[in-house]
Amino acid sequence: MAGLKKSMSFSLMGILAVNCLILTALWVQKAAALPVTSHCKIDESDFQRPYFINRTFMLAEEASFADNNTDVRLIGDELFQGVKMQDRCYLMKEILNFTLGEVLIPQSDRFQPHMQEVVSFLTKLSSQLSSCHITGNGQRIQKNIQTLKETVKQLGEGGEIKVIGELNLLFMFLRNSCV
């Protein structure tokens, strides 16, 4: 009986050792496969929180009712023209930071009650991307961001409302570029 227990103990230890080796190998393999810009990521679970998704989309919808300019789209595929796939999350980080700093925080007294919750949520996403940096030459990215900023400025207050009205697009593009 003692020999059987000793044999089972060695078998379990062997299985544990093999599992540890497999897990270590998988971990090393995954780490080796990650690109240098792997810190340009947002946890997927942040995009699966119904409460914040609903608040973000409700705020965007509320602002879009006040948006009189339906000819201009700020956030769309044209932002990615000339931008490498691995730099798209960095581009979205910069757009997120512009949206927070230049539009949402200064307009935080409008579109209540959802504004404060959405600002808090987007600020959390922004902090997750704080160590995200561009991998190469960022001239094209800076040009695309500058074009967006100039368009918002030209539209005046209507541009800020348009940015808020496109928070749903910002949310989706962040998810598609950074998860």
Contacts in CASP RR format, 6 or more apart in sequence:
PFRMAT RR
TARGET T0000
AUTHOR 0000-0000-0000
METHOD contacts of the structure
MODEL  1
MAGLKKSMSFSLMGILAVNCLILTALWVQKAAALPVTSHCKIDESDFQRP
YFINRTFMLAEEASFADNNTDVRLIGDELFQGVKMQDRCYLMKEILNFTL
GEVLIPQSDRFQPHMQEVVSFLTKLSSQLSSCHITGNGQRIQKNIQTLKE
TVKQLGEGGEIKVIGELNLLFMFLRNSCV
35 86 0 8 1.000
36 135 0 8 1.000
37 86 0 8 1.000
37 87 0 8 1.000
37 89 0 8 1.000
37 90 0 8 1.000
37 132 0 8 1.000
37 133 0 8 1.000
37 135 0 8 1.000
39 131 0 8 1.000
39 132 0 8 1.000
40 86 0 8 1.000
40 89 0 8 1.000
40 90 0 8 1.000
40 93 0 8 1.000
40 129 0 8 1.000
40 132 0 8 1.000
40 133 0 8 1.000
40 178 0 8 1.000
41 89 0 8 1.000
41 128 0 8 1.000
41 178 0 8 1.000
41 179 0 8 1.000
42 89 0 8 1.000
42 125 0 8 1.000
42 128 0 8 1.000
42 129 0 8 1.000
42 174 0 8 1.000
42 175 0 8 1.000
42 178 0 8 1.000
42 179 0 8 1.000
43 128 0 8 1.000
43 179 0 8 1.000
44 179 0 8 1.000
46 52 0 8 1.000
46 124 0 8 1.000
46 125 0 8 1.000
46 128 0 8 1.000
47 53 0 8 1.000
47 171 0 8 1.000
47 174 0 8 1.000
47 175 0 8 1.000
47 179 0 8 1.000
49 121 0 8 1.000
52 117 0 8 1.000
52 118 0 8 1.000
52 121 0 8 1.000
53 171 0 8 1.000
55 114 0 8 1.000
55 117 0 8 1.000
55 118 0 8 1.000
55 121 0 8 1.000
56 114 0 8 1.000
56 118 0 8 1.000
56 121 0 8 1.000
56 122 0 8 1.000
56 167 0 8 1.000
56 168 0 8 1.000
56 171 0 8 1.000
57 167 0 8 1.000
57 168 0 8 1.000
57 171 0 8 1.000
58 114 0 8 1.000
59 111 0 8 1.000
59 114 0 8 1.000
59 115 0 8 1.000
59 118 0 8 1.000
59 164 0 8 1.000
59 165 0 8 1.000
59 167 0 8 1.000
60 164 0 8 1.000
60 165 0 8 1.000
60 166 0 8 1.000
60 167 0 8 1.000
60 168 0 8 1.000
60 169 0 8 1.000
61 165 0 8 1.000
61 168 0 8 1.000
62 111 0 8 1.000
62 114 0 8 1.000
62 165 0 8 1.000
63 111 0 8 1.000
63 161 0 8 1.000
63 162 0 8 1.000
63 164 0 8 1.000
63 165 0 8 1.000
63 167 0 8 1.000
64 165 0 8 1.000
64 166 0 8 1.000
66 161 0 8 1.000
67 158 0 8 1.000
67 161 0 8 1.000
67 162 0 8 1.000
67 165 0 8 1.000
68 158 0 8 1.000
69 155 0 8 1.000
69 158 0 8 1.000
69 159 0 8 1.000
69 162 0 8 1.000
72 151 0 8 1.000
72 155 0 8 1.000
72 162 0 8 1.000
73 166 0 8 1.000
74 148 0 8 1.000
74 151 0 8 1.000
74 152 0 8 1.000
74 159 0 8 1.000
74 162 0 8 1.000
74 163 0 8 1.000
74 166 0 8 1.000
74 169 0 8 1.000
75 95 0 8 1.000
75 148 0 8 1.000
75 166 0 8 1.000
75 169 0 8 1.000
75 170 0 8 1.000
75 173 0 8 1.000
76 169 0 8 1.000
76 173 0 8 1.000
78 144 0 8 1.000
79 91 0 8 1.000
79 95 0 8 1.000
79 144 0 8 1.000
79 148 0 8 1.000
79 173 0 8 1.000
80 88 0 8 1.000
80 91 0 8 1.000
80 144 0 8 1.000
81 140 0 8 1.000
81 144 0 8 1.000
82 140 0 8 1.000
82 144 0 8 1.000
83 91 0 8 1.000
83 140 0 8 1.000
83 141 0 8 1.000
83 144 0 8 1.000
84 135 0 8 1.000
84 136 0 8 1.000
86 135 0 8 1.000
87 134 0 8 1.000
87 135 0 8 1.000
87 136 0 8 1.000
87 138 0 8 1.000
87 141 0 8 1.000
88 177 0 8 1.000
89 129 0 8 1.000
89 132 0 8 1.000
89 177 0 8 1.000
89 178 0 8 1.000
90 132 0 8 1.000
90 133 0 8 1.000
90 134 0 8 1.000
90 135 0 8 1.000
90 141 0 8 1.000
91 141 0 8 1.000
91 144 0 8 1.000
91 145 0 8 1.000
91 177 0 8 1.000
92 170 0 8 1.000
92 173 0 8 1.000
92 174 0 8 1.000
92 177 0 8 1.000
92 178 0 8 1.000
93 126 0 8 1.000
93 129 0 8 1.000
93 132 0 8 1.000
93 178 0 8 1.000
94 141 0 8 1.000
94 145 0 8 1.000
95 145 0 8 1.000
95 148 0 8 1.000
95 170 0 8 1.000
95 173 0 8 1.000
96 122 0 8 1.000
96 125 0 8 1.000
96 126 0 8 1.000
96 129 0 8 1.000
96 170 0 8 1.000
96 174 0 8 1.000
97 126 0 8 1.000
98 145 0 8 1.000
98 148 0 8 1.000
98 149 0 8 1.000
99 122 0 8 1.000
99 163 0 8 1.000
99 167 0 8 1.000
99 170 0 8 1.000
100 119 0 8 1.000
100 122 0 8 1.000
100 123 0 8 1.000
100 126 0 8 1.000
102 149 0 8 1.000
102 152 0 8 1.000
102 160 0 8 1.000
103 152 0 8 1.000
103 160 0 8 1.000
103 163 0 8 1.000
103 164 0 8 1.000
104 115 0 8 1.000
104 118 0 8 1.000
104 119 0 8 1.000
104 122 0 8 1.000
104 163 0 8 1.000
104 164 0 8 1.000
105 119 0 8 1.000
106 160 0 8 1.000
107 115 0 8 1.000
107 160 0 8 1.000
107 164 0 8 1.000
108 115 0 8 1.000
108 116 0 8 1.000
108 119 0 8 1.000
109 115 0 8 1.000
110 164 0 8 1.000
111 164 0 8 1.000
118 167 0 8 1.000
125 174 0 8 1.000
129 178 0 8 1.000
134 141 0 8 1.000
151 159 0 8 1.000
152 159 0 8 1.000
152 160 0 8 1.000
152 162 0 8 1.000
152 163 0 8 1.000
155 162 0 8 1.000
END
